[in-house]
Amino acid sequence: MKSMWEYVCRFFGNTSKKRVGSQREILIITCVFVVLFIGMTGYLCYFTATSEQDMINNSYNSRQQILLSKNYRGSIFSRDGEVLAKTILDEEQKEKRVYPYDKLFSHVVGYSTKGRTGVEAIANYYLINTNISIGSKAANDVAGLKNPGDNVYTTLDVKLQEIADEQLNIYRGAIVVTEVSTGKVLAMVSHPNFDPNKIAQIWDSLIEDDSSSILVNRATSGLYPPGSTFKIITALEYIRQNPDTYQDYRYQCNGSFHLGNSKIGCYHGTKHGAVDLNKSFAKSCNSSFAGIGMSLDREAFSETLEELLFGEKLPITLSHAKSYVNIPTAGQDAEMMQTSIGQGKTQVTPMHMNMITCAIANDGILMKPYLVDRVENDEGKLIKSFKPESYGKLLDEEEADVLRLMMAEVVEEGTASKLSGLSYTAAGKTGSAEYNNVKGDSHAWFTGFAPVEDPEICVTIIVEGAGSGGDYAVPIAKRIFDAYFSAK
Amino acid sequence: MQEYIFELSRYLISLLVALFALLGLIALRHKPKENHGGFYAFQGLLIFAVQFLCFLNLALESRDMQYVFFYAFIQIFLFAAIMLVTMIYENVNRLLLNNMCMLLGIGLCMVARLSFAKAVRQYVIVLASLAFSLAIPYLLTRIRFWKKLTWLYASVGVTLLSVVLIFGEVTHGSKISFALAGITFQPSEFVKILFLFFLAGALWEDVSLKRVLLTALIAGIHVIILVISTDLGSALIFFVGYVAVVFISSRNYWYLIAGAAGGSAAAYLAYMLFDHVKIRVLAWQDPWSYIDNQGYQITQSLFAVGSGSWFGMGLLQGNPKAIPYVIADFIFSSICEELGVIVGICLILICLSCFVQIMQIAIRIHDRFYQMIVYGIGVMYIFQIFLTIGGGIKFIPLTGVTLPFISYGGSSVMTTMVMFFIVQGIYIRLQKEGGKHLVRKRKPQEGGNAAKENNTENAEKRDKG
């Protein structure tokens, strides 16, 4: 410290030991300002290095228009190089955005006029910037042509997207397919959908129609009661709170669970008889899980849910809704029972459910889901590539292992048996989430992965108002798994 | 062809300005007696190269001949400034001179890009300021009664500020300017110099508590008038200048601590009392939530800096006019947008180079009166830069002051130039009298005249007392 001070003194030509005037004080003030300016310059560098994209993408920033007046939007490709969106210029350099697959990618690729959604929104910065060689730029300038924006290659798989879209058929709902080890989003479907080629013509009718929420990407922004898929989380919490004894859990199911005036019934009033934790889970026994929920320490449960990103923003760039859960404080048993089986006030997005499932399949580690794989300039030169990124541990490896086997049992002898006995093994959890008070009106859920031993893909499905998950969601999962494994 | 020039200039301008800034930092190590003519001539060459590239871009992009003419005029000015000053005063500080010319050049270029009419006015004022400033070193070395006018400085200063407060024009909610014969003055700028002369005059031979309190009263009047005029930036600059000068004149750390504590208390009070202060703090903490109103200015400034990124969008390729009052208060953001953040950082370094050089000069002065003036000029100069750049990039809350030499504003550029030439005058005087063998032999106790030695003695007595 002292030698540094001497160095500063020497720098100021102040080598004499004897102090004249207020040299020391002047030095101190000088150093204070120099440090202040180093801090400010550091902040400026940090801001510049981290904020360029956010700044350009902000719709309040008029500089987007400047870029768009010089460049035309780049193309968006699937993982195997199929064009998902491109811009065609007519002779007067007027732009037209074309989506060759019409409705198929309406939500995930999105649109770029009338606001921006999907990949068009998250990759906007790359699409409107150009990195073509200076030679081409100069040539375009002379010819009075616009420069092509950079091209974006997504992680999306056309084949899986087609299967998912076809399987969801006329139903409303959503399907998310991700790669477990990387977090790559392979398919993302939301129904009802629309044709982004005609967005200008149909815009008015789309926004007037508030019954179908057609513009909402249900996969990321649709909030649904999780139904029995939530039992994954209730079970996880039970294992956490009873690490040594959860295997000794026993319950006698008579088709319903009573506490005070509240009652929880099993689906269609089925009596499951004597069950342990695995069987309660495989058979999706509401009565058993209501009891488990009542036994849990609620504060710890709340913490777990927070770790699992309930009420938080998800680590994805697509715009999305936050899932909601409320663990009631002491008392309010009726609500606690409902919450334990995924009913009540709890709401999740399919994307969130997919991420939790992925983490279970990936030894507890959540890979951040992502859609943009790389950016190339118009001449095919790589500009930027995106690597898989880990978000961190959502649960312990042992916990993930236990849940993985429990979910495998759901397929082997539980509600997802339509997935058993195939060329690959699968695991998952079904759900039939009641969404109004009329019995039997339920959304069909399935969230799961395959193969069990070394999970590769993770599929989350919700079919609105279809019925039970086992009957309506599981067959869709089977077709998607089939398509994925047959293509390998 | 044009594309190649635009693309190349983006990098070349950054490179040249960076080289200039680097040399400016290296030059801080030069000893006053050494001859570095070639070094500074090369630095001067860089100024002209940067000017050429900037105006080449402006002219090519706009296809407007006005930039070509303006370019010629600026080059004549810069050339004349460097030649005249070095010819008239051979002992002039070349680093300060070069830095000033670089900043003025970039400033005029940027103002021309934002508003050509205003650039012409600015040019005329810069020219007049130089003509006036050229006489300052001469006056400083000839006139000996500067120290005797202490109370005149204070009364003229307070009067000027009061006149503005009472009769001033309200612009953007602040009363800071005053129109006379069609020319708008911003007296708080000129009063800075008077204020420093007052402080130096009042404190150079007596820093008893009584004296300090008396000056605190006068300084307080200055600051309060400025606060009432809602010229918060200037109020802060005066306050910081006062505390800093009292600190070095008394060498008493308690004054520094008391100043910091008093300043914080006053800031808190202002925050509680005035809505416009609250709004500025609010807009600083979270501008994005108030993007449509209170946060509009700062977010637009951030857009400019962020969109420009390291190498900028190129002159005339961005949209800096989206920032309200860009030409005076946010010119730094517009430079970052079009010339790039690297150029912005280099400008910060050039300003720092000026500041450190001024402080190095202050350290060598034995006459406490002049030492305090030079030091005060350094502190006020650098603090103003901190306020305007820090405010523009959301490092600190916005106060709305100009960037010296670069922003549009006649009073600002004239004041800063006068300040620089006061430093030059004192520097020249230092080289000439007493300073000569003082510098050569580095035996400060032998240098100086009788009065100066008395000074030192006085100072030492005070230390003990």
Interface residues (C-beta under 8 A of the other chain):
Chain A: F11 F12 G13 N14 T15 S16 K18 V20 G21 S22 Q23 R24 E25 I26 L27 I29 T30 F33 V34 L36 F37 G39 M40 T41 Y43 L44 C45 F47 T48 S51 E52 D54 M55 I56 N58 Y60 N61 S62 R63 I66 I134 K137 A138 D141 V142
Chain B: M1 Q2 E3 Y4 E7 L28 R29 K31 P32 A244 F247 I248 S249 R251 I291 T299 Q300 L302 F303 V305 G306 S307 S309 W310 M313 Q317 G318 N319 A322 V341 G344 I345 I348 L352 F355 V356 M359 Q360 A362 I363 R364 I365 H366 R368 Q371 Y375 G378 V379 I382 F383 F386 I389 G390 I393 K394 F395 R442 P444 Q445 T456 A459
